[in-house]
Amino acid sequence: GSAPRHLLHIFPSFAVGGVQNNIIQVVNMLHRKFRHTIVAIDGNFEAAQGLKGELDIAFETVPMRKTAFLSISNIWRSRFVLQRLRPNLMLTYNWGATEWALADRLPSLCPHIHFESGFGPDESQKDQNWRRVLARRVLLSRCKHIVVPSIALRDLAIGVWRMSRERVLYLPNGIDCLRFAVATDPAVLAALAIPDGVPVIGTVAVLRREKNLIRLLRVFATVPRELGARLVIVGDGPERSSLKAAAADADIADRVIFAGHQTDPSRIVGRFTVFALTSD
């Protein structure tokens, strides 16, 4: 048969995170129906451990200058990569990859789909960066589709970024509930020293500022100590040391368990009495 079509994925980072995990699951389910090239602008490919070994996947680092707005050199560098790879479809993920949308112009080298899943600490749904709003209006104006996981982002894309309604696709994130309908792993609970019988408030998140885990620590600090409750934070990231310091400052360090990155969170989530999400 004919050669599989080539999908080019552009990530600001392919570190472990929700967007990366979603795409990994899709790629794994596609098996070898497509071949893939994954670009991580920051050179971080930690999430690749979740990809199945038999897939046809190449990895590339394309160094880019970090600028406040757009960089001509970044755009030209991206253009050269597109000319070299000639993918059948380019998929870009979040603001950090939007310069590639401009690289795929004058003329267009391939169809383009953009995924927008949320914002970093320097932007929010209510407090949009006006330069980025203008850039999105221009850069994403010729995308075949813009995919968002929430109604709020859909309304933002249509109302603020001025994308045509028919090009904005609302695809909510799905959860395989059966994956989590399993018994917890006693070895994991023992390794984390989670006591038997006590209430456990837990969360799973990359430890970044926009996840606002400081808020979770502050709320947990109001839980009466005599309840014996524990707060379990599953995940890792750049905010780990500052969160540990905040727990110590709030005098709850002895009741907060930093579980670190867990390849399979389903082995521990069943022990949570309450699942808490404090992300912005």
C-alpha beads as a LAMMPS data file, in Angstrom:
LAMMPS data file: protein, C-alpha beads

280 atoms
279 bonds

1 atom types
1 bond types

-500.0 500.0 xlo xhi
-500.0 500.0 ylo yhi
-500.0 500.0 zlo zhi

Masses

1 110.0

Atoms # bond

1 1 1 0.000 0.000 0.000
2 1 1 0.938 3.674 -0.021
3 1 1 3.314 5.113 2.555
4 1 1 1.670 6.312 5.802
5 1 1 0.963 10.009 5.988
6 1 1 3.408 12.134 7.925
7 1 1 2.176 14.146 10.929
8 1 1 4.434 16.865 12.340
9 1 1 3.744 17.752 15.995
10 1 1 5.154 21.033 17.359
11 1 1 5.348 21.299 21.154
12 1 1 6.953 24.079 23.185
13 1 1 8.034 21.167 25.390
14 1 1 7.415 17.426 25.319
15 1 1 7.809 17.211 29.084
16 1 1 5.229 15.212 31.032
17 1 1 1.917 17.077 31.033
18 1 1 -1.769 16.808 30.225
19 1 1 -1.570 17.896 26.584
20 1 1 1.360 15.589 25.900
21 1 1 -0.412 12.695 27.603
22 1 1 -3.553 13.202 25.509
23 1 1 -1.585 13.196 22.265
24 1 1 0.453 10.173 23.345
25 1 1 -2.751 8.205 23.874
26 1 1 -4.051 9.186 20.428
27 1 1 -0.736 8.353 18.723
28 1 1 -0.569 4.983 20.470
29 1 1 -4.100 4.139 19.322
30 1 1 -3.263 5.067 15.723
31 1 1 -0.499 2.439 15.745
32 1 1 1.430 2.664 12.450
33 1 1 -1.358 4.212 10.374
34 1 1 0.703 7.420 10.388
35 1 1 4.322 8.284 10.897
36 1 1 5.144 11.099 13.261
37 1 1 7.814 13.686 13.873
38 1 1 7.695 15.331 17.288
39 1 1 9.473 18.653 17.721
40 1 1 10.153 19.898 21.245
41 1 1 11.340 23.481 21.064
42 1 1 13.048 23.248 24.458
43 1 1 14.593 19.834 23.734
44 1 1 12.684 18.127 26.554
45 1 1 11.260 14.739 25.492
46 1 1 10.506 13.238 28.929
47 1 1 6.919 12.367 27.953
48 1 1 8.180 10.110 25.139
49 1 1 8.427 7.256 27.647
50 1 1 4.667 6.846 27.252
51 1 1 4.883 6.096 23.514
52 1 1 4.756 2.508 22.310
53 1 1 8.006 1.155 20.928
54 1 1 6.640 -0.133 17.620
55 1 1 5.506 3.301 16.403
56 1 1 7.168 5.134 13.510
57 1 1 8.276 8.279 15.360
58 1 1 11.203 10.666 14.943
59 1 1 12.196 13.364 17.432
60 1 1 13.737 16.719 16.615
61 1 1 14.904 19.672 18.653
62 1 1 14.579 23.000 16.887
63 1 1 16.221 25.667 19.084
64 1 1 14.220 28.881 19.175
65 1 1 14.933 32.266 20.712
66 1 1 12.646 33.075 23.630
67 1 1 11.193 36.502 22.904
68 1 1 8.380 38.662 24.249
69 1 1 6.542 38.552 20.931
70 1 1 7.632 37.059 17.577
71 1 1 11.101 36.336 16.215
72 1 1 11.944 36.499 12.503
73 1 1 14.858 34.093 13.003
74 1 1 12.548 31.593 14.727
75 1 1 10.069 31.805 11.877
76 1 1 12.724 31.258 9.197
77 1 1 14.224 28.340 11.133
78 1 1 10.774 26.766 11.360
79 1 1 10.215 27.359 7.661
80 1 1 13.398 25.482 6.761
81 1 1 12.287 22.499 8.856
82 1 1 8.901 22.445 7.119
83 1 1 10.566 22.591 3.721
84 1 1 12.863 19.713 4.663
85 1 1 10.231 17.431 6.206
86 1 1 7.249 18.259 3.947
87 1 1 4.642 16.766 6.330
88 1 1 1.097 15.991 5.243
89 1 1 -0.234 17.843 8.290
90 1 1 1.274 20.092 10.962
91 1 1 -0.209 20.126 14.464
92 1 1 0.840 22.889 16.858
93 1 1 0.142 22.985 20.579
94 1 1 -0.464 26.171 22.599
95 1 1 1.040 29.650 22.347
96 1 1 4.663 28.514 22.358
97 1 1 4.228 26.878 18.955
98 1 1 2.279 29.612 17.158
99 1 1 5.311 31.012 15.301
100 1 1 5.190 27.846 13.210
101 1 1 1.807 28.994 11.896
102 1 1 3.515 31.973 10.286
103 1 1 6.316 29.747 9.010
104 1 1 3.677 27.778 7.108
105 1 1 2.739 30.787 4.954
106 1 1 3.934 32.578 1.845
107 1 1 3.018 30.057 0.484
108 1 1 1.562 27.345 2.707
109 1 1 3.580 24.129 2.795
110 1 1 0.992 21.882 4.490
111 1 1 -2.406 21.950 6.203
112 1 1 -2.289 23.116 9.814
113 1 1 -4.358 22.354 12.923
114 1 1 -3.730 24.259 16.161
115 1 1 -4.562 23.003 19.674
116 1 1 -5.103 25.499 22.483
117 1 1 -5.613 23.929 25.901
118 1 1 -5.013 26.724 28.400
119 1 1 -2.530 29.318 29.552
120 1 1 0.729 29.636 31.413
121 1 1 1.340 31.869 34.419
122 1 1 1.695 35.009 32.284
123 1 1 -1.791 34.834 30.746
124 1 1 -5.276 33.742 31.710
125 1 1 -8.739 33.472 30.216
126 1 1 -9.843 36.696 31.925
127 1 1 -6.551 38.554 31.545
128 1 1 -5.511 38.079 27.929
129 1 1 -2.172 39.404 26.694
130 1 1 -3.265 41.887 24.005
131 1 1 -0.148 41.270 21.898
132 1 1 -0.852 37.562 21.875
133 1 1 -4.500 38.191 21.048
134 1 1 -3.456 40.198 17.983
135 1 1 -0.877 37.566 17.056
136 1 1 -3.420 34.760 17.299
137 1 1 -5.859 36.690 15.114
138 1 1 -3.195 36.938 12.408
139 1 1 -1.173 33.741 12.823
140 1 1 -4.105 31.365 13.233
141 1 1 -6.323 32.987 10.605
142 1 1 -5.490 30.328 8.010
143 1 1 -5.489 27.241 10.244
144 1 1 -7.773 24.518 9.039
145 1 1 -9.054 24.083 12.604
146 1 1 -8.401 25.283 16.142
147 1 1 -9.135 22.584 18.709
148 1 1 -10.080 23.492 22.297
149 1 1 -11.130 21.279 25.251
150 1 1 -13.566 23.670 26.961
151 1 1 -16.571 25.818 26.164
152 1 1 -14.817 28.798 27.753
153 1 1 -11.873 28.463 25.360
154 1 1 -14.235 27.969 22.433
155 1 1 -16.027 31.221 23.267
156 1 1 -12.671 32.967 23.721
157 1 1 -11.413 31.775 20.333
158 1 1 -14.581 32.950 18.585
159 1 1 -15.286 36.133 20.511
160 1 1 -11.821 37.509 21.331
161 1 1 -9.463 35.890 18.828
162 1 1 -12.143 36.317 16.127
163 1 1 -11.905 32.820 14.692
164 1 1 -14.782 31.704 12.526
165 1 1 -17.187 29.478 14.423
166 1 1 -16.943 26.618 11.931
167 1 1 -13.159 26.375 12.328
168 1 1 -13.199 26.116 16.130
169 1 1 -13.667 22.528 17.283
170 1 1 -14.708 21.866 20.882
171 1 1 -13.354 18.423 21.828
172 1 1 -13.612 17.866 25.602
173 1 1 -10.962 15.755 27.276
174 1 1 -12.063 12.212 27.961
175 1 1 -11.291 10.002 30.948
176 1 1 -11.088 6.217 30.815
177 1 1 -12.930 5.604 34.085
178 1 1 -12.252 1.855 33.965
179 1 1 -8.529 2.575 34.182
180 1 1 -9.094 4.048 37.644
181 1 1 -11.625 1.442 38.833
182 1 1 -8.794 -0.681 40.250
183 1 1 -7.392 -1.409 43.676
184 1 1 -4.581 0.806 44.877
185 1 1 -1.058 -0.610 44.908
186 1 1 -0.036 -1.412 48.523
187 1 1 3.647 -1.103 47.588
188 1 1 3.141 2.464 46.360
189 1 1 1.185 3.437 49.464
190 1 1 3.861 1.897 51.691
191 1 1 6.684 3.636 49.818
192 1 1 4.954 6.980 50.303
193 1 1 4.239 6.231 53.974
194 1 1 0.524 7.004 53.674
195 1 1 -1.029 5.862 56.964
196 1 1 -3.967 3.473 56.971
197 1 1 -7.386 4.801 57.859
198 1 1 -6.699 8.538 57.648
199 1 1 -8.485 10.893 55.219
200 1 1 -6.395 11.680 52.145
201 1 1 -6.843 14.791 50.050
202 1 1 -5.002 14.274 46.791
203 1 1 -4.241 15.859 43.461
204 1 1 -2.378 14.998 40.267
205 1 1 -0.647 17.864 38.482
206 1 1 2.542 19.100 36.923
207 1 1 4.087 21.346 39.564
208 1 1 3.907 24.629 37.666
209 1 1 2.777 28.035 38.875
210 1 1 -0.486 28.096 36.899
211 1 1 -1.608 24.910 38.679
212 1 1 -1.815 27.078 41.824
213 1 1 -0.894 24.355 44.273
214 1 1 -0.037 27.096 46.760
215 1 1 -3.807 27.593 46.988
216 1 1 -4.238 23.892 47.782
217 1 1 -1.618 24.082 50.539
218 1 1 -3.323 27.113 52.083
219 1 1 -6.697 25.392 52.098
220 1 1 -5.234 22.196 53.532
221 1 1 -3.607 24.219 56.314
222 1 1 -7.135 25.014 57.581
223 1 1 -7.939 21.305 58.065
224 1 1 -7.791 20.559 61.819
225 1 1 -4.642 18.635 62.684
226 1 1 -6.568 16.251 64.958
227 1 1 -8.292 14.718 61.894
228 1 1 -4.953 13.186 60.915
229 1 1 -5.573 13.987 57.242
230 1 1 -2.788 13.873 54.663
231 1 1 -2.350 15.885 51.485
232 1 1 -0.816 13.848 48.648
233 1 1 0.519 15.722 45.619
234 1 1 1.270 13.444 42.669
235 1 1 3.497 15.027 40.029
236 1 1 6.752 16.853 39.599
237 1 1 7.921 20.121 38.119
238 1 1 9.796 23.368 38.671
239 1 1 7.653 24.486 41.639
240 1 1 8.473 21.457 43.806
241 1 1 11.069 23.141 46.040
242 1 1 8.998 26.294 46.556
243 1 1 5.924 24.211 47.391
244 1 1 7.885 22.241 49.963
245 1 1 9.079 25.509 51.476
246 1 1 5.495 26.815 51.556
247 1 1 4.343 23.642 53.322
248 1 1 7.061 24.136 55.927
249 1 1 6.102 27.800 56.396
250 1 1 2.467 26.774 56.938
251 1 1 3.555 24.158 59.507
252 1 1 1.999 21.311 57.527
253 1 1 5.146 19.714 56.069
254 1 1 4.656 16.611 58.232
255 1 1 1.185 16.101 56.704
256 1 1 2.010 16.795 53.034
257 1 1 3.374 13.975 50.889
258 1 1 5.069 14.852 47.612
259 1 1 4.657 11.629 45.649
260 1 1 6.652 12.829 42.630
261 1 1 5.957 11.694 39.084
262 1 1 3.949 8.476 38.956
263 1 1 3.877 6.676 35.612
264 1 1 0.477 5.203 36.458
265 1 1 -1.509 7.460 38.849
266 1 1 -4.346 4.910 38.927
267 1 1 -2.253 2.926 41.425
268 1 1 -2.699 5.656 44.045
269 1 1 -5.771 7.769 43.152
270 1 1 -8.124 5.170 44.646
271 1 1 -6.677 5.944 48.079
272 1 1 -7.826 9.570 47.880
273 1 1 -10.812 10.451 50.031
274 1 1 -11.142 13.704 48.116
275 1 1 -9.623 14.664 44.763
276 1 1 -8.805 18.387 44.738
277 1 1 -8.086 20.550 41.697
278 1 1 -6.941 24.132 42.300
279 1 1 -5.527 24.968 38.879
280 1 1 -6.289 28.399 37.478

Bonds

1 1 1 2
2 1 2 3
3 1 3 4
4 1 4 5
5 1 5 6
6 1 6 7
7 1 7 8
8 1 8 9
9 1 9 10
10 1 10 11
11 1 11 12
12 1 12 13
13 1 13 14
14 1 14 15
15 1 15 16
16 1 16 17
17 1 17 18
18 1 18 19
19 1 19 20
20 1 20 21
21 1 21 22
22 1 22 23
23 1 23 24
24 1 24 25
25 1 25 26
26 1 26 27
27 1 27 28
28 1 28 29
29 1 29 30
30 1 30 31
31 1 31 32
32 1 32 33
33 1 33 34
34 1 34 35
35 1 35 36
36 1 36 37
37 1 37 38
38 1 38 39
39 1 39 40
40 1 40 41
41 1 41 42
42 1 42 43
43 1 43 44
44 1 44 45
45 1 45 46
46 1 46 47
47 1 47 48
48 1 48 49
49 1 49 50
50 1 50 51
51 1 51 52
52 1 52 53
53 1 53 54
54 1 54 55
55 1 55 56
56 1 56 57
57 1 57 58
58 1 58 59
59 1 59 60
60 1 60 61
61 1 61 62
62 1 62 63
63 1 63 64
64 1 64 65
65 1 65 66
66 1 66 67
67 1 67 68
68 1 68 69
69 1 69 70
70 1 70 71
71 1 71 72
72 1 72 73
73 1 73 74
74 1 74 75
75 1 75 76
76 1 76 77
77 1 77 78
78 1 78 79
79 1 79 80
80 1 80 81
81 1 81 82
82 1 82 83
83 1 83 84
84 1 84 85
85 1 85 86
86 1 86 87
87 1 87 88
88 1 88 89
89 1 89 90
90 1 90 91
91 1 91 92
92 1 92 93
93 1 93 94
94 1 94 95
95 1 95 96
96 1 96 97
97 1 97 98
98 1 98 99
99 1 99 100
100 1 100 101
101 1 101 102
102 1 102 103
103 1 103 104
104 1 104 105
105 1 105 106
106 1 106 107
107 1 107 108
108 1 108 109
109 1 109 110
110 1 110 111
111 1 111 112
112 1 112 113
113 1 113 114
114 1 114 115
115 1 115 116
116 1 116 117
117 1 117 118
118 1 118 119
119 1 119 120
120 1 120 121
121 1 121 122
122 1 122 123
123 1 123 124
124 1 124 125
125 1 125 126
126 1 126 127
127 1 127 128
128 1 128 129
129 1 129 130
130 1 130 131
131 1 131 132
132 1 132 133
133 1 133 134
134 1 134 135
135 1 135 136
136 1 136 137
137 1 137 138
138 1 138 139
139 1 139 140
140 1 140 141
141 1 141 142
142 1 142 143
143 1 143 144
144 1 144 145
145 1 145 146
146 1 146 147
147 1 147 148
148 1 148 149
149 1 149 150
150 1 150 151
151 1 151 152
152 1 152 153
153 1 153 154
154 1 154 155
155 1 155 156
156 1 156 157
157 1 157 158
158 1 158 159
159 1 159 160
160 1 160 161
161 1 161 162
162 1 162 163
163 1 163 164
164 1 164 165
165 1 165 166
166 1 166 167
167 1 167 168
168 1 168 169
169 1 169 170
170 1 170 171
171 1 171 172
172 1 172 173
173 1 173 174
174 1 174 175
175 1 175 176
176 1 176 177
177 1 177 178
178 1 178 179
179 1 179 180
180 1 180 181
181 1 181 182
182 1 182 183
183 1 183 184
184 1 184 185
185 1 185 186
186 1 186 187
187 1 187 188
188 1 188 189
189 1 189 190
190 1 190 191
191 1 191 192
192 1 192 193
193 1 193 194
194 1 194 195
195 1 195 196
196 1 196 197
197 1 197 198
198 1 198 199
199 1 199 200
200 1 200 201
201 1 201 202
202 1 202 203
203 1 203 204
204 1 204 205
205 1 205 206
206 1 206 207
207 1 207 208
208 1 208 209
209 1 209 210
210 1 210 211
211 1 211 212
212 1 212 213
213 1 213 214
214 1 214 215
215 1 215 216
216 1 216 217
217 1 217 218
218 1 218 219
219 1 219 220
220 1 220 221
221 1 221 222
222 1 222 223
223 1 223 224
224 1 224 225
225 1 225 226
226 1 226 227
227 1 227 228
228 1 228 229
229 1 229 230
230 1 230 231
231 1 231 232
232 1 232 233
233 1 233 234
234 1 234 235
235 1 235 236
236 1 236 237
237 1 237 238
238 1 238 239
239 1 239 240
240 1 240 241
241 1 241 242
242 1 242 243
243 1 243 244
244 1 244 245
245 1 245 246
246 1 246 247
247 1 247 248
248 1 248 249
249 1 249 250
250 1 250 251
251 1 251 252
252 1 252 253
253 1 253 254
254 1 254 255
255 1 255 256
256 1 256 257
257 1 257 258
258 1 258 259
259 1 259 260
260 1 260 261
261 1 261 262
262 1 262 263
263 1 263 264
264 1 264 265
265 1 265 266
266 1 266 267
267 1 267 268
268 1 268 269
269 1 269 270
270 1 270 271
271 1 271 272
272 1 272 273
273 1 273 274
274 1 274 275
275 1 275 276
276 1 276 277
277 1 277 278
278 1 278 279
279 1 279 280
